[in-house]
Amino acid sequence: MTAQVKVNLRGLNQLMRSEPVQAIVDAEGRRIAAAAGPDFEYKPLPHRWMARGFVQPANARGAREQARNAVLERAIS
């Protein structure tokens, strides 16, 4: 016997863009930016359907460091 699951997309979208979820995303983004160093910054950018944010180089030095040493990838772990 197989069970059928019906996904409530409105509820899921509401949950994924809620304040608690955005707070978790923001905290992790700030942690990654701090681990990457002073030349990186976190920018929260909530989407219509989900909480999100980006860690990016804050200046040319950060961009060079990312290109040469993949700093952001190392900061994730």
C-alpha positions in Angstrom: 0.0 0.0 0.0 1.4 3.4 -1.0 0.7 6.5 0.9 0.0 9.7 -1.0 1.5 12.9 0.1 0.0 16.3 -0.9 2.4 19.2 -0.4 0.9 22.5 0.7 3.0 24.8 -1.4 1.6 28.0 0.2 2.4 26.7 3.7 5.8 25.6 2.6 6.6 28.9 0.9 5.4 30.8 4.0 7.6 28.7 6.2 10.7 29.0 3.9 10.5 32.8 4.0 9.6 33.2 7.6 11.6 35.3 10.1 13.0 32.3 12.0 14.3 30.6 8.8 15.8 33.9 7.6 17.5 34.3 10.9 19.1 30.9 10.5 20.3 31.8 7.0 21.6 35.2 8.2 23.5 33.6 11.1 25.2 31.0 8.9 26.0 33.7 6.2 27.6 35.9 8.8 29.6 33.0 10.2 30.9 32.1 6.7 31.8 35.8 6.0 33.6 36.0 9.3 35.5 32.8 8.6 36.5 34.0 5.2 38.0 37.2 6.6 37.6 41.0 6.6 37.5 41.3 2.9 34.1 39.4 2.7 30.6 40.5 3.6 27.2 38.9 4.0 24.2 40.4 2.3 20.7 39.2 3.2 18.5 39.1 0.1 15.2 37.4 0.9 13.4 35.9 -2.2 9.7 35.8 -2.8 9.6 32.0 -2.0 12.6 31.5 0.3 15.0 33.0 2.8 18.4 33.6 1.3 21.5 35.6 1.5 24.9 35.9 -0.2 28.5 36.0 1.0 30.6 37.9 -1.4 33.9 39.8 -1.6 33.6 43.3 -0.1 36.4 44.7 -2.2 39.0 43.9 -4.9 41.3 42.3 -2.4 38.6 39.9 -1.4 37.8 39.1 -5.1 41.5 38.3 -5.7 41.7 36.2 -2.6 38.7 34.3 -3.7 40.0 33.8 -7.2 43.4 32.6 -6.0 42.6 30.6 -2.9 38.8 29.8 -3.0 38.4 31.3 0.4 34.6 31.1 0.5 34.6 27.4 -0.3 37.1 26.8 2.6 35.0 29.0 5.0 31.9 26.8 4.5 33.2 23.9 6.6 
